[in-house]
Amino acid sequence: MKRSYRGVLLLCLVLLANLICTQYTVNLFYFARYKEVIALSLINLLLFPLALFFYKREAKP
């Protein structure tokens, strides 16, 4: 099964954005900035299904 470079790159970018949002969420929670924590958590929740979509699209034979 050969994967396209575009799909793998998109998946890597979405997962990188997911990691960055998670790190900012933890840092902002430490400084008690709860409105930003909720916003970043929602962004993080929206990025995960997007990554799952890219993965399933790339995994098709």
CNS distance restraints for C-alpha pairs under 8 A (distance, minus, plus):
assign (resid   1 and name CA) (resid  61 and name CA) 6.26 0.50 0.50
assign (resid   3 and name CA) (resid   7 and name CA) 7.36 0.50 0.50
assign (resid   3 and name CA) (resid   8 and name CA) 7.24 0.50 0.50
assign (resid   3 and name CA) (resid  58 and name CA) 6.35 0.50 0.50
assign (resid   3 and name CA) (resid  59 and name CA) 7.88 0.50 0.50
assign (resid   4 and name CA) (resid   8 and name CA) 6.47 0.50 0.50
assign (resid   4 and name CA) (resid  58 and name CA) 7.53 0.50 0.50
assign (resid   5 and name CA) (resid   9 and name CA) 5.96 0.50 0.50
assign (resid   6 and name CA) (resid  10 and name CA) 6.10 0.50 0.50
assign (resid   7 and name CA) (resid  11 and name CA) 6.15 0.50 0.50
assign (resid   7 and name CA) (resid  54 and name CA) 6.63 0.50 0.50
assign (resid   7 and name CA) (resid  55 and name CA) 8.00 0.50 0.50
assign (resid   7 and name CA) (resid  58 and name CA) 6.29 0.50 0.50
assign (resid   8 and name CA) (resid  12 and name CA) 6.14 0.50 0.50
assign (resid   8 and name CA) (resid  58 and name CA) 7.57 0.50 0.50
assign (resid   9 and name CA) (resid  13 and name CA) 6.16 0.50 0.50
assign (resid  10 and name CA) (resid  14 and name CA) 6.19 0.50 0.50
assign (resid  10 and name CA) (resid  54 and name CA) 7.35 0.50 0.50
assign (resid  11 and name CA) (resid  15 and name CA) 6.16 0.50 0.50
assign (resid  11 and name CA) (resid  51 and name CA) 5.77 0.50 0.50
assign (resid  11 and name CA) (resid  54 and name CA) 5.91 0.50 0.50
assign (resid  11 and name CA) (resid  55 and name CA) 6.78 0.50 0.50
assign (resid  12 and name CA) (resid  16 and name CA) 6.02 0.50 0.50
assign (resid  13 and name CA) (resid  17 and name CA) 6.16 0.50 0.50
assign (resid  14 and name CA) (resid  18 and name CA) 6.16 0.50 0.50
assign (resid  14 and name CA) (resid  47 and name CA) 6.66 0.50 0.50
assign (resid  14 and name CA) (resid  50 and name CA) 7.45 0.50 0.50
assign (resid  14 and name CA) (resid  51 and name CA) 5.95 0.50 0.50
assign (resid  15 and name CA) (resid  19 and name CA) 6.25 0.50 0.50
assign (resid  15 and name CA) (resid  47 and name CA) 7.85 0.50 0.50
assign (resid  15 and name CA) (resid  48 and name CA) 7.87 0.50 0.50
assign (resid  15 and name CA) (resid  51 and name CA) 6.64 0.50 0.50
assign (resid  16 and name CA) (resid  20 and name CA) 6.21 0.50 0.50
assign (resid  17 and name CA) (resid  21 and name CA) 6.11 0.50 0.50
assign (resid  17 and name CA) (resid  47 and name CA) 7.80 0.50 0.50
assign (resid  18 and name CA) (resid  22 and name CA) 6.17 0.50 0.50
assign (resid  18 and name CA) (resid  44 and name CA) 5.74 0.50 0.50
assign (resid  18 and name CA) (resid  47 and name CA) 6.29 0.50 0.50
assign (resid  18 and name CA) (resid  48 and name CA) 7.26 0.50 0.50
assign (resid  19 and name CA) (resid  23 and name CA) 6.16 0.50 0.50
assign (resid  20 and name CA) (resid  24 and name CA) 6.20 0.50 0.50
assign (resid  21 and name CA) (resid  25 and name CA) 6.02 0.50 0.50
assign (resid  21 and name CA) (resid  40 and name CA) 5.98 0.50 0.50
assign (resid  21 and name CA) (resid  41 and name CA) 7.49 0.50 0.50
assign (resid  21 and name CA) (resid  43 and name CA) 7.45 0.50 0.50
assign (resid  21 and name CA) (resid  44 and name CA) 6.11 0.50 0.50
assign (resid  22 and name CA) (resid  26 and name CA) 6.32 0.50 0.50
assign (resid  22 and name CA) (resid  40 and name CA) 7.59 0.50 0.50
assign (resid  22 and name CA) (resid  41 and name CA) 7.49 0.50 0.50
assign (resid  22 and name CA) (resid  44 and name CA) 6.92 0.50 0.50
assign (resid  23 and name CA) (resid  27 and name CA) 6.24 0.50 0.50
assign (resid  24 and name CA) (resid  28 and name CA) 5.94 0.50 0.50
assign (resid  24 and name CA) (resid  37 and name CA) 8.00 0.50 0.50
assign (resid  24 and name CA) (resid  40 and name CA) 7.62 0.50 0.50
assign (resid  25 and name CA) (resid  29 and name CA) 6.00 0.50 0.50
assign (resid  25 and name CA) (resid  36 and name CA) 7.64 0.50 0.50
assign (resid  25 and name CA) (resid  37 and name CA) 5.13 0.50 0.50
assign (resid  25 and name CA) (resid  40 and name CA) 6.03 0.50 0.50
assign (resid  25 and name CA) (resid  41 and name CA) 6.79 0.50 0.50
assign (resid  26 and name CA) (resid  30 and name CA) 6.34 0.50 0.50
assign (resid  26 and name CA) (resid  37 and name CA) 7.83 0.50 0.50
assign (resid  27 and name CA) (resid  31 and name CA) 6.69 0.50 0.50
assign (resid  28 and name CA) (resid  32 and name CA) 6.23 0.50 0.50
assign (resid  28 and name CA) (resid  33 and name CA) 5.44 0.50 0.50
assign (resid  28 and name CA) (resid  34 and name CA) 7.32 0.50 0.50
assign (resid  28 and name CA) (resid  36 and name CA) 7.10 0.50 0.50
assign (resid  28 and name CA) (resid  37 and name CA) 6.15 0.50 0.50
assign (resid  29 and name CA) (resid  33 and name CA) 5.90 0.50 0.50
assign (resid  29 and name CA) (resid  34 and name CA) 6.31 0.50 0.50
assign (resid  29 and name CA) (resid  37 and name CA) 6.13 0.50 0.50
assign (resid  33 and name CA) (resid  37 and name CA) 6.42 0.50 0.50
assign (resid  34 and name CA) (resid  38 and name CA) 6.19 0.50 0.50
assign (resid  35 and name CA) (resid  39 and name CA) 6.37 0.50 0.50
assign (resid  36 and name CA) (resid  40 and name CA) 6.07 0.50 0.50
assign (resid  37 and name CA) (resid  41 and name CA) 5.99 0.50 0.50
assign (resid  38 and name CA) (resid  42 and name CA) 6.24 0.50 0.50
assign (resid  39 and name CA) (resid  43 and name CA) 6.36 0.50 0.50
assign (resid  40 and name CA) (resid  44 and name CA) 6.03 0.50 0.50
assign (resid  41 and name CA) (resid  45 and name CA) 6.15 0.50 0.50
assign (resid  42 and name CA) (resid  46 and name CA) 6.27 0.50 0.50
assign (resid  43 and name CA) (resid  47 and name CA) 6.20 0.50 0.50
assign (resid  44 and name CA) (resid  48 and name CA) 6.52 0.50 0.50
assign (resid  45 and name CA) (resid  49 and name CA) 7.46 0.50 0.50
assign (resid  46 and name CA) (resid  50 and name CA) 6.85 0.50 0.50
assign (resid  47 and name CA) (resid  51 and name CA) 6.29 0.50 0.50
assign (resid  48 and name CA) (resid  52 and name CA) 6.23 0.50 0.50
assign (resid  49 and name CA) (resid  53 and name CA) 6.05 0.50 0.50
assign (resid  50 and name CA) (resid  54 and name CA) 6.37 0.50 0.50
assign (resid  51 and name CA) (resid  55 and name CA) 6.13 0.50 0.50
assign (resid  52 and name CA) (resid  56 and name CA) 6.14 0.50 0.50
assign (resid  53 and name CA) (resid  57 and name CA) 6.11 0.50 0.50
assign (resid  54 and name CA) (resid  58 and name CA) 6.17 0.50 0.50
assign (resid  55 and name CA) (resid  59 and name CA) 6.06 0.50 0.50
assign (resid  56 and name CA) (resid  60 and name CA) 6.45 0.50 0.50
